[in-house]
Amino acid sequence: MINTIPLTQHFSELKLRGSYLFLTVTTNFLVCYNYLDQLLFLLVTPLGRNFIFTYMPEVFFTGLKLSIVVAIIVTLPLFALQSTLFLAPGLYNTEKLFVAKVSLALLGLFYLGLLSAYKVVIPAICNLFLTFELLSPYLNIELTPKISEYYTLVSKLLFITSQFFQLPVYLFLVIKYNLIKLSTLADNKKAISAGILLVVAAISPPDFVIQALLFAVLFCIYELSLAWLHIIKKYWQLNK
C-alpha cells in the first residue's frame, strides 16, 4: 500500500536529505583536499612523468577541481540511498526492490567503468602517445605535460568510460518500458555507431587516435549490452 504524506512533509524531508548530502560532500572535500598530494600522485601514475605549470594558480585550481570531483564520486552511494529512501513511501514493494536493484547496478557499473578507464584506457592512451617521443643525438622531443591539461584529459576519459559502462542498464530500462524495441537497436547499428562517434568527438580531446580508441571501446560495450539484452528478453519470454 502506498503511504500518503503531505506535500509540506515531502519538502521538509527533501531539505533534510539534501542537508545530509551537502554536509557529506563538504566533509569528503575537506578530507580529499587534505590528502591532495596522494590524489595527485594517483592521478599522474598512469603517465608516470613529472609535470609543469605555466599559470601560477594552475596547481591550486587543478587540486581544487580534483578534490571536488573525488568528493562527489565518493558520495554517490549516499546520494543513491537518500534518493531511494525519499521515493520509497510512494512506491509499492516490488517497485522499491526494482529501484534498489537499478541503483546498485548503476553504481556498480559506474565504479567499474572508472576502474577500467584508470587501469586500461588511460595507460593505453598514455603509452601510445609516449611512443611519439624522439630521443636521438640530433634532436630531442620529449613530453613535459601541464598538470591542468592532463587533468582535463583524464577526467574526460573517466567520465566517458564510466557512462558507457552503465549503458546496459540504460538500454535495459529503455527496452523494459517499450521506449525503443530491441530489434530497432539491433537493426540500426550504423546510425548508433555514428551517434557514438559524435559523442566521442564532442567530449574527447580533438585527437583522432584517442577518438578511435574510445570509439572501439564504447562500441564493444554497446555490442555486449545488446547481447545481454537478447538473453534477458529470452528469459522474459520463457517466464511469461
Backbone as a ProteinNet text record, in pm:
[ID]
protein_1_A
[PRIMARY]
MINTIPLTQHFSELKLRGSYLFLTVTTNFLVCYNYLDQLLFLLVTPLGRNFIFTYMPEVFFTGLKLSIVVAIIVTLPLFALQSTLFLAPGLYNTEKLFVAKVSLALLGLFYLGLLSAYKVVIPAICNLFLTFELLSPYLNIELTPKISEYYTLVSKLLFITSQFFQLPVYLFLVIKYNLIKLSTLADNKKAISAGILLVVAAISPPDFVIQALLFAVLFCIYELSLAWLHIIKKYWQLNK
[TERTIARY]
84.8	0	88.5	51.4	128.6	91.7	194.4	171.5	134.9	40.2	1	68.1	152.3	229	201	176.2	150.4	268.7	235.7	338	444.3	402.1	498.3	598.4	552.9	644	745.4	701.6	794.1	905.5	869.6	969.7	1064.6	1009.8	1093.9	1191.7	1141.2	1228.9	1335.5	1294	1390.3	1499.2	1459.8	1556.7	1652.5	1600.2	1682.7	1782.7	1735.4	1825.1	1927.4	1885.5	1979.8	2088.4	2050.5	2148.7	2250.2	2201.8	2293.2	2395	2344.9	2433.6	2533.5	2486.2	2576.8	2686.7	2649.7	2749.1	2848	2797.1	2884.4	2982.9	2932.8	3021.3	3125.4	3083.7	3176.9	3284.4	3242.7	3339.3	3435.9	3380.8	3466	3563	3515.5	3603.5	3719.9	3691.5	3797.4	3899.1	3849	3939.8	4024.4	3959.5	4032	4138.2	4102	4198.5	4314.6	4286.7	4393.2	4493.8	4443.8	4530.1	4551.8	4562.8	4573.1	4698.9	4809.6	4933.3	4914.2	4846.2	4822.5	4727.7	4625.9	4533	4602.6	4687.5	4761.7	4856.4	4915.3	5003.3	4925.8	4805.6	4722.4	4681	4655.4	4613.5	4721.5	4846.3	4954	5021.3	4986.1	5051	5044	4929.6	4926.1	5029	5063.6	5162.2	5303.4	5319.8	5449.9	5554.3	5514.4	5606.1	5599.7	5701.1	5695.2	5612.4	5546.5	5456.7	5503.9	5454.5	5484.5	5353.5	5364.6	5250.6	5302.7	5226.4	5269	5184.1	5087.4	4999.2	4999.4	5030	5059	4952.1	4820.5	4720.2	4682.1	4752.7	4712.6	4704.5	4807.1	4808.1	4698.8	4678.8	4573.8	4436.7	4403.7	4272.3	4255.6	4362.7	4355.5	4328.8	4399.3	4375.7	4236.7	4187.7	4052.6	3948.9	3961.3	3866.2	3875.5	3997.4	4016	3952.1	3970.3	3912	3759.4	3702.8	3556	3501.8	3565.9	3518.6	3527.5	3639.9	3655.4	3554.1	3529.9	3431.3	3292.2	3255.3	3124	3116.1	3223.2	3224.5	3209.5	3279	3270.9	3131.1	3062.4	2931.4	2817.7	2844.9	2738.1	2655.2	2715.8	2631.5	2532.5	2576.6	2485.5	2375.5	2410.3	2309.1	2204.5	2250.8	2157.6	2068.9	2126.8	2048.9	1944.7	1985.7	1892.3	1779.8	1813.7	1711.3	1611.2	1662.1	1574	1483.4	1538.5	1458.2	1353.2	1387.3	1291.3	1173.9	1203.8	1099.1	1020.6	1077.8	1020.4	875.4	835.1	695.6	592.8	631.7	537.6	543.6	613.6	632	576.4	533.2	498.2	626	611.8	729.3	808.9	737.2	807.5	883	823.4	889.5	1011.7	1000.6	1115.2	1231.9	1202	1306.3	1369	1285.2	1335.8	1425.9	1384.3	1465	1597.4	1594.3	1717.1	1812.6	1760.2	1845.2	1906	1824.4	1875.1	1982.7	1958.9	2057.8	2189.8	2181.2	2303	2376.4	2299.1	2361.3	2431.7	2365.2	2425.6	2552.4	2546.6	2664	2779	2746	2849.7	2917.2	2837.5	2894.4	2969.5	2922.8	2993	3133.8	3144.2	3276.7	3362.1	3298.9	3373.7	3428	3348.5	3394.5	3511.8	3504.6	3616.4	3743.4	3729.9	3846.4	3904.4	3816.8	3863.3	3934.2	3877.7	3940.9	4077.4	4085.4	4211.1	4317.4	4274.6	4370.8	4401.8	4309.5	4326.5	4330.7	4223.6	4210	4317.3	4329.2	4423.5	4568.5	4612.5	4751	4778.2	4678.8	4698.2	4717.9	4637.3	4649.6	4782.1	4819.3	4947.2	5065.5	5065.5	5176.1	5181.8	5065.5	5062.1	5129.6	5095.1	5148.7	5293.1	5335.9	5476.7	5568.5	5512.8	5594.3	5633.3	5567.1	5599.2	5715.4	5764.8	5882.3	6002	6085	6203.5	6327.5	6410.1	6534.2	6649.4	6726.1	6836.2	6952.6	7070.7	7183.1	7157.7	7059.3	7034.4	6920	6821	6701	6632	6593.4	6516.3	6378.5	6276.9	6138.4	6079.1	6067.7	6027.1	5903.9	5814.5	5689.5	5714.1	5666.4	5663.9	5523.4	5430.3	5289.3	5255.5	5151.8	5095	4994.2	4995.9	4909.1	4761.2	4726.1	4585.4	4534.3	4616.5	4576.1	4563	4654.8	4647.1	4521.7	4490.8	4370.4	4245	4239.7	4124.2	4107	4217	4211.4	4165.2	4226.1	4193.3	4048.4	4002.5	3865.4	3763.5	3791.3	3700.3	3697.8	3814.3	3820.5	3748.4	3765.4	3697.3	3545.4	3501.6	3357.9	3294.8	3357.2	3301.6	3294.1	3403	3406.1	3305.9	3297.5	3204.6	3059.5	3026.5	2890.5	2854.6	2946.8	2917.7	2915.4	2983.1	2973.8	2834.4	2762.3	2625.1	2523.8	2573.4	2485.1	2393.4	2439.2	2346.3	2222	2237.8	2121.7	2030.5	2089.3	2008.5	1926.1	1992.5	1922.1	1817	1847.3	1750.1	1622.4	1637.5	1520.6	1442.6	1516.6	1451.1	1368.6	1424.3	1353.7	1238.7	1261.1	1159.8	1032.7	1047.6	932.1	889.2	940.2	897.2	917	1020.6	1051.2	1113	1194.8	1254.6	1257.6	1229.1	1233.7	1377.6	1403.1	1536.8	1576.6	1480.9	1509.9	1551.7	1494.5	1532.5	1678	1719.9	1859.7	1954.4	1911.5	1997.9	2004.7	1895.1	1889	1945.8	1973.5	2022.2	2160.6	2247.8	2382.2	2463.5	2438.1	2513.3	2481.7	2353.1	2313.5	2362.6	2355.1	2401.1	2552.4	2623.3	2769.1	2805.5	2729.7	2753.6	2725.5	2620.6	2589.8	2699.2	2751.9	2863	2984.2	3010.1	3124.7	3108.7	2986.7	2961.8	2980.4	2933.4	2950.5	3097.6	3172.7	3315.8	3386.2	3351.2	3414.6	3381.4	3260.7	3219.6	3282.9	3306.9	3353.1	3502.8	3560.1	3701.7	3789.7	3919.8	4012.3	4014.5	4047.1	4045.4	4165.9	4171.7	4281.6	4223	4258.4	4197.3	4225.3	4347.8	4384.5	4303.7	4294.2	4214.8	4069	4016.5	3875.9	3852.3	3946.3	3932.2	3935.8	4027	4035.7	3909.1	3861.7	3739.8	3619.1	3611.6	3500.3	3501	3618.9	3629.1	3583.8	3628.2	3589.8	3439.8	3385.8	3244.4	3153.4	3195.7	3113.4	3112.7	3225	3228.2	3133.2	3130.1	3037.2	2892.5	2865.2	2729.8	2691.9	2783.9	2757	2733	2812.7	2793.5	2660	2620.3	2490.9	2375.8	2385.4	2280.6	2273.1	2388.7	2390.6	2325.8	2356.3	2296.5	2145.4	2099.5	1956.1	1881.9	1944.7	1883	1862.4	1959.8	1946.9	1832.5	1825.3	1718.1	1581.5	1572.1	1444.5	1398.3	1491.1	1455	1408.9	1473.6	1433.1	1291.3	1257.6	1121.9	1020	1053.4	962	936.9	1040.9	1027.4	946.4	945.2	878.1	742.2	693.3	557.8	452.8
-120.1	0	125.3	224.4	347.9	441.3	493.6	587.1	724.9	791	926.6	1024.7	1113.2	1208.1	1348.3	1444.6	1583.6	1639.1	1731.9	1789.5	1864.8	1934.9	2009.2	1915.9	1796.2	1699.1	1648	1637.8	1598.6	1701.6	1828.8	1934.7	1934.8	1910.6	1906.4	1790	1677.1	1560	1581.4	1643	1670.4	1765.4	1866.2	1961.9	1892.2	1802.2	1730.9	1640.1	1565.9	1473.7	1552.1	1664.4	1748.9	1803.8	1834.7	1883.6	1774.9	1650	1538.9	1526.7	1534.5	1519.5	1634.3	1755.8	1871.6	1860.2	1821.9	1807.4	1695.1	1588	1476	1514.3	1582.5	1625.6	1723.2	1816	1913.2	1844	1747.8	1674.2	1594.5	1527.1	1449.8	1540.8	1659.3	1753.3	1794.9	1825.8	1866.7	1755	1631.9	1517.4	1499.3	1508.3	1492.1	1600.9	1723.3	1831.5	1816.8	1759.2	1735	1631.6	1538.9	1435.5	1461.4	1588.8	1625.5	1568.4	1564.5	1510.2	1365.5	1287.3	1146.7	1134.8	1223.1	1219.8	1257.2	1358.7	1399.1	1288.3	1218.7	1106.4	997.6	965.1	865	912.7	1042.9	1098.3	1082.9	1110.1	1111.7	975.9	877	745.6	681	684.8	619.9	675.2	802.6	860.8	844.7	855.6	834.9	937.7	1063.6	1170.4	1285.9	1370.4	1496.4	1596.3	1686.2	1781.6	1924.3	2014	2155.6	2232.5	2359.3	2450.7	2586.1	2651.4	2777.6	2895.5	2866.7	2971.4	2955.8	3060.8	3047.1	2972.9	3004.3	2930.2	2794.5	2751.5	2632.2	2508	2482.9	2364.6	2374.2	2494.2	2513.4	2480.8	2536.3	2512.6	2367.3	2306.1	2164.5	2078.1	2107.3	2033	2054.7	2176.1	2207.9	2127.9	2127.2	2052	1902.8	1853.2	1710.6	1671.6	1753.2	1723.6	1724.5	1820.2	1827.7	1705.3	1668.4	1554.5	1425.1	1403.6	1282.2	1280.2	1396.1	1403.8	1365.5	1411.6	1378.2	1229.6	1175	1032.6	945.4	983.3	906	914.8	1026.5	1049.1	986.8	939.7	886.6	775.3	678.1	576.3	636.1	735.9	801.1	875.6	938.4	1007.2	907.5	790.3	687.4	637.9	621.1	574.5	677.3	803.1	907.8	925.1	915.2	926.5	812.2	690.4	573.9	586.2	629.3	645	755.2	860.2	968.6	921.6	837.9	789.7	671.9	602	476.8	487.6	594.2	598.5	599.5	642.7	649.1	528.7	423.2	306.5	180.7	86.6	-45.9	-122.1	-232.8	-310.5	-360.9	-404.6	-452.4	-338.7	-219.2	-103	-60.8	-69.8	-37.9	-131.4	-259.9	-357.6	-330.2	-293.2	-264.1	-141.1	-34.8	86.8	58.3	-22.3	-56.4	-134	-228.8	-308.3	-221.9	-133.2	-44.5	48.7	102.7	193.2	120.4	-0.8	-78.7	-111.9	-147.3	-179.5	-57.6	58.7	180.8	218.7	208.5	241.7	145.2	14.8	-84.3	-67.7	-45.6	-27.9	104.4	206.3	335	320.7	257.6	239.7	141.7	41.9	-49.6	23.8	117.4	198.5	287.6	348	430.2	346.8	228.9	141.9	96.9	60.9	16.3	128.9	249.5	363.6	391.9	384.7	416.5	309.4	183.5	73.4	33.7	59.8	9.4	122.7	202.5	301.1	409.9	473	584	538.5	427.7	382.9	349.1	288.2	253.6	379	481.7	607.1	676.3	677	740.1	669	535.9	460	480	493	514.1	646.1	753.1	883.3	902.6	827.7	835.4	775.6	692	634.6	740.1	855.8	961.4	1049.7	1023.6	1096.6	1062.9	1159.6	1140.9	1178.1	1077.8	1098.7	1045.3	1135	1095.5	1193.8	1161.7	1255.8	1386.8	1387.9	1507.1	1592.9	1526.1	1601.3	1529.4	1605.2	1550.7	1616.1	1533.6	1580.3	1496.9	1557.3	1483.8	1549.4	1466.5	1515.8	1576.2	1698	1763.1	1820.4	1740.9	1781.1	1883.8	1962.6	2054.4	1978	2002.9	1928.8	1954.8	2078.1	2110.3	2041.5	2039	1973.6	1822.4	1765.6	1621.9	1589.1	1672.5	1650	1655.7	1752.7	1765.6	1641.9	1592.7	1472.6	1352.6	1330.2	1213.3	1218.8	1335.7	1347.3	1317.5	1361.8	1332.6	1184.3	1121.9	978.3	897.8	936.8	868.8	885.9	1006.6	1033	953.5	957.3	887.2	737.8	679.8	535.4	492.5	566.5	529.3	537	636.3	649.1	535.7	499.6	392.2	256.1	240.3	114.8	96.1	206.4	198.7	177.3	171	156.6	35	-82	-196.2	-165.8	-90.7	-57.8	41.3	142.1	238.2	168.3	79.9	8.4	-85.9	-146.7	-234.6	-157.7	-37.3	43.5	85.6	119.9	159.6	45.1	-76.5	-193.1	-232.9	-229.5	-271.7	-188.3	-58.7	30.2	60.2	-20.5	-15.1	122.3	193.3	320.6	297.3	195.4	153	1	-58.4	-203.6	-251.1	-370.6	-428.1	-450	-489.9	-510.9	-380.3	-267.4	-137.1	-105.1	-133.4	-109.7	-199	-322.5	-416.7	-385.5	-332.2	-308.7	-173.4	-88	47	72.7	-24.3	-11.9	97.8	120.8	225.5	362.7	389.5	518.9	533.3	425.5	430.4	446.5	381.8	398	543.1	603.8	745.8	832.7	797.6	872	859.6	738.1	716.4	797.6	797.6	872.8	1022.2	1072.8	1214.9	1249.3	1160.3	1183	1184.9	1087.9	1081	1205.9	1247.9	1365.7	1492.6	1499.4	1619.2	1628.3	1513.5	1514.9	1494.7	1409.7	1376.2	1484.5	1483.3	1579.5	1565.3	1672	1667	1592.9	1463.9	1381.1	1253.3	1223.2	1110.9	978.3	958.2	829.6	804.5	905.8	891.2	864.2	937.5	918.7	779.3	730.6	596.7	489.1	503.2	406	407.5	527.7	538.2	481.5	511.1	459.1	306.5	245.9	99.8	40.1	101.2	51.3	65	181.3	208.2	125.5	102.9	21.1	-125.1	-171.7	-307.3	-319.5	-214.9	-215.1	-219.3	-144.3	-143.9	-282.3	-347.6	-481.3	-581.4	-573.4	-663	-634.8	-508.1	-472.1	-533.3	-528.6	-588.7	-739.4	-803.5	-948.5	-981.4	-900.5	-922.6	-901.5	-800.2	-773.9	-884.8	-945.5	-1059.9	-1176.1	-1197	-1303.5	-1271.6	-1145.9	-1104.9	-1120.1	-1083.8	-1093.6	-1238	-1329	-1471.9	-1522.4	-1471.4	-1510.8	-1463.7	-1339.4	-1287.8	-1372	-1411.1	-1489.5	-1628	-1685.9	-1819.2	-1817.5	-1702.4	-1694	-1626.4	-1604.5	-1546.2	-1652.5
0	0	0	-78.8	-88.8	26.5	94.6	204	148.9	221.1	183.8	279	224.3	305.2	253.7	342.4	298.2	218.3	127.8	41.2	121.7	226.6	308.5	374.7	411.6	472.9	370.6	245	137.3	124.1	125.7	113.2	233.2	351.1	471.6	464.5	421.3	410.1	302.5	189.8	82.9	131.7	207.6	262.3	358.7	442	538.6	468.6	370	299.1	215.8	159.5	87.3	179	303.1	400.9	434	448.4	473.9	361.1	238.4	123	115.6	140.4	134.9	239.8	361.9	467.9	436.8	377.4	343.7	234.3	128.8	20.9	74	160.6	217.1	300	382.5	464.8	377.1	276.9	186.2	110.5	72.8	4.1	93.6	218.5	309.7	330.6	341.6	356.8	231.1	114.4	-12.3	-29.1	4.2	-11.4	86.2	202.8	299.9	248.3	165.4	106.9	-42.6	-78	-219	-285	-211.3	-269.4	-314	-229.5	-265.1	-383.6	-388.4	-501.1	-632	-626.7	-746	-790.3	-693.7	-728.1	-802.3	-750.4	-818.1	-956.4	-968.4	-1096.9	-1203.1	-1167.1	-1267.2	-1283.1	-1198.8	-1205.7	-1343.6	-1415.2	-1548.4	-1646.1	-1634.2	-1725.5	-1671.7	-1540.7	-1480.7	-1520.5	-1528.2	-1567.6	-1467.9	-1470.8	-1397.8	-1477.5	-1405.1	-1469.5	-1444.7	-1528.3	-1513	-1501.8	-1459.1	-1467.3	-1510.3	-1596.5	-1655.6	-1609.8	-1524.3	-1471.5	-1319.7	-1245.6	-1102.9	-1022.6	-1040.1	-962	-1023.9	-1127.3	-1203.3	-1115.3	-1034.7	-949	-843.9	-789.7	-688.6	-745.7	-863	-921.1	-964.2	-1014.3	-1051.7	-929.6	-819.8	-696.1	-641.3	-654.6	-608.1	-686.5	-819.3	-902.8	-876.5	-860.7	-833.5	-700.7	-597.7	-466.6	-471.5	-543.9	-555.8	-628	-737.9	-816.6	-736.2	-668.9	-587.5	-473.7	-411.8	-303.8	-353.8	-472.6	-528.7	-562.5	-620.7	-656	-532.2	-424.4	-300.2	-239.1	-261.1	-200.9	-282	-401.6	-487.8	-423.1	-352.7	-287.8	-188	-111.4	-17.8	-92.8	-205.2	-286.9	-336.9	-383.8	-430.8	-317.5	-199.4	-84.2	-43.3	-33.2	7.2	-95.1	-223	-327.6	-318.4	-295.3	-283.9	-162.5	-49	72.3	56.9	-18.9	-40.7	-127.3	-227.2	-316.8	-258.8	-161.4	-111.1	-64.4	9	55.2	-57.8	-176	-287.8	-380.3	-338.1	-423.7	-358.1	-443.8	-395.2	-362.8	-290.8	-250.3	-370.4	-474.1	-593.6	-662.4	-660.6	-720.3	-639	-506.8	-421.2	-451.5	-466.2	-496	-631.9	-729.5	-864.1	-862.8	-794.8	-786.6	-717.6	-612.5	-541	-631.3	-707.7	-797.5	-907.5	-964.9	-1070.8	-1015.8	-896.3	-835.1	-809.7	-756.8	-730.3	-859.6	-963.1	-1091.6	-1151.3	-1146.7	-1199.7	-1123.3	-990.6	-910	-936.9	-939.6	-962.9	-1097.5	-1202.2	-1336.2	-1347.9	-1276.3	-1277.8	-1221.5	-1104.9	-1043.9	-1124.7	-1184.9	-1271.2	-1393	-1446.7	-1559.2	-1521.1	-1401.7	-1354.6	-1340.6	-1281.7	-1262.5	-1395.2	-1489.3	-1621	-1695.4	-1688	-1754.1	-1694	-1559.4	-1490.6	-1514.6	-1518.6	-1529.3	-1674	-1766.1	-1903.5	-2006.3	-2012.5	-2119.8	-2110	-1993.1	-1978	-1994.7	-1930.9	-1955.7	-2101.1	-2169.6	-2310.7	-2395.3	-2369.5	-2444.6	-2412.4	-2285.5	-2246.3	-2312.5	-2307.2	-2367.5	-2518.5	-2580.2	-2724.5	-2761.4	-2691.3	-2728.1	-2683.6	-2585	-2546	-2652.1	-2738.6	-2846.2	-2949.7	-2946.4	-3042.4	-2995.1	-2876.2	-2831.4	-2920.1	-2941.1	-3026.1	-2946.1	-2916.8	-2843.2	-2928	-2984	-3072.3	-3054.4	-3107.8	-3098.4	-3171.8	-3261.9	-3343.5	-3290	-3230.2	-3189	-3074.1	-2974.2	-2862	-2859	-2866.3	-2849.4	-2736.8	-2619.5	-2500.1	-2438.7	-2389.4	-2331	-2192.9	-2175.8	-2044.7	-2027.1	-1976.3	-1976.6	-1868.9	-1896.9	-1798	-1713.4	-1585	-1494.5	-1524.1	-1559.9	-1584.5	-1711.7	-1815.7	-1940.7	-1921.3	-1844.9	-1817.8	-1736.6	-1636	-1556.3	-1643.7	-1733.5	-1821.6	-1908.7	-1965.6	-2048.9	-1968.6	-1852.2	-1770.4	-1722.1	-1679.3	-1629.1	-1738.9	-1860.9	-1971.9	-2004	-2004.3	-2031.5	-1923.4	-1799.6	-1688.9	-1700.7	-1734.4	-1745	-1859.5	-1975.6	-2091.5	-2066.1	-2016	-1995.1	-1888.9	-1778.9	-1671.8	-1718.9	-1801.9	-1851.6	-1947.1	-2032.8	-2127.4	-2059.4	-1947.9	-1873.7	-1814.5	-1795.2	-1745.5	-1857.8	-1979.6	-2095.7	-2087.5	-2037.4	-2028.3	-1946.3	-1837.3	-1753.8	-1824.8	-1890.8	-1965.5	-2074	-2148.8	-2255.3	-2197.9	-2085.1	-2019.3	-1984.9	-1930.4	-1894.3	-2018.4	-2123.8	-2248.7	-2305.8	-2302.8	-2355.7	-2263.5	-2133.6	-2037.4	-2049.6	-2069.7	-2076.2	-2220	-2313.7	-2454.8	-2518.9	-2475.7	-2539.7	-2677.5	-2687.1	-2813.8	-2815	-2929.2	-2939.4	-2954.1	-2901.4	-2911.4	-3056.3	-3139.1	-3281.3	-3348.9	-3303.8	-3359.7	-3329	-3206.1	-3168.4	-3247.3	-3271.5	-3343.2	-3492.5	-3548.7	-3693.7	-3735.1	-3640.3	-3674.2	-3616.8	-3633.7	-3576.1	-3644.3	-3772.3	-3842.5	-3784.9	-3765.3	-3709.4	-3566	-3488.5	-3349.4	-3344.1	-3436.8	-3443.8	-3472.7	-3563.1	-3592.6	-3470.4	-3394.4	-3273	-3168.2	-3151.1	-3056.6	-3099.4	-3229.2	-3280.7	-3256.1	-3272.8	-3247.1	-3099.7	-3012.3	-2868.5	-2831.6	-2884.4	-2856.3	-2908.2	-3029.7	-3088.4	-3010.5	-2954.3	-2881.8	-2743.9	-2679.2	-2541	-2528.7	-2615.1	-2602.1	-2665.2	-2636	-2697.6	-2849.7	-2923.2	-3070.7	-3125.7	-3096.3	-3145.1	-3203.6	-3327.8	-3399	-3330.6	-3282.5	-3222.3	-3095.2	-3008.4	-2886.3	-2919	-3015.1	-3051.9	-3110.6	-3190.1	-3248.1	-3139.8	-3043.8	-2935.2	-2849.5	-2815.7	-2736	-2810.2	-2939.7	-3018.3	-3018.7	-3034	-3036	-2903.3	-2792.9	-2660.7	-2637.8	-2670.5	-2644.8	-2734.8	-2859.2	-2948.4	-2901.3	-2847.6	-2791.5	-2672.9	-2588.4	-2475.6	-2525.6	-2631.8	-2688.5	-2740.4	-2809.9	-2863.3	-2750.1	-2644.6	-2530.3	-2461.6	-2457.6	-2398.6	-2477.7	-2610.2	-2693.2	-2671.1	-2663.2	-2640	-2505.5	-2403.2	-2271.3	-2276.1	-2350.2	-2360.1	-2432.8	-2532.7	-2601	-2503.9	-2415	-2315.5	-2219.1	-2175	-2083.9	-2150.5	-2277.7	-2349.4	-2359.9	-2389.7	-2396.5	-2259.9	-2153.4	-2017.8	-1989.3	-2028.6	-2010	-2084.9	-2207.8	-2289.9	-2229.6	-2172.8	-2112.9	-1984.4	-1917.4	-1788.1	-1794	-1916.5	-1929.4	-1902.5
[MASK]
++++++++++++++++++++++++++++++++++++++++++++++++++++++++++++++++++++++++++++++++++++++++++++++++++++++++++++++++++++++++++++++++++++++++++++++++++++++++++++++++++++++++++++++++++++++++++++++++++++++++++++++++++++++++++++++++++++++++++++++++

